[in-house]
Each structure stands twice: as C-alpha cells, then as structure tokens.
C-alpha cells in the first residue's frame, strides 16, 4: 500500500495543495517540489532515487517535432503477410 493511501483526508488535501502550488509546470521550484514529495512519501516507489522533470517544446517547435515523427512513421513500407 502506498504512503499516500495511508494519509488522512486532511493530510491528502494539504499534500495536494502544496504539490499544486510548488509544481515546476506552474512556475514552482523543483527542489521544493522534490522535498514535498519526499516528506509525504518517504519510501517512494522502488528505484525512484530522484525526480526528473521533462519540459516539452512549445509552439511551433512542438508542432514541427510532431510532424517529423508522423512523417517517419509513414515512411515505413506496408507489411504484407
């Protein structure tokens, strides 16, 4: 059972509020976010020694990347069995 499931309703509400406020996607500090995650789930999932934040491209760069991957998929020849 996860550590989040063992929290009371008030602690879950507080945890969610803190995570939303300090999430890097909304301008929060990644170090503070990491500290909050580790405070509420000290064990964490196995193999999760660190948090990794991946930022997606925005605007035209994201559209170009999507089109590029789509074209690569289309270039494959059809397989006939």
QUISULJO-V444774 format. One record per run of one state. SS is the DSSP state (helix for helix, strand for strand, loop for the rest). FROM is the first residue (numbers start at 1). LEN is the number of residues. If there is no record, write none. Layout:
BEGIN
ss->SS from->FROM len->LEN
ss->SS from->FROM len->LEN
END
This chain:
BEGIN
ss->loop from->1 len->8
ss->helix from->9 len->14
ss->loop from->23 len->1
ss->helix from->24 len->3
ss->loop from->27 len->3
ss->helix from->30 len->11
ss->loop from->41 len->19
ss->helix from->60 len->15
ss->loop from->75 len->7
END
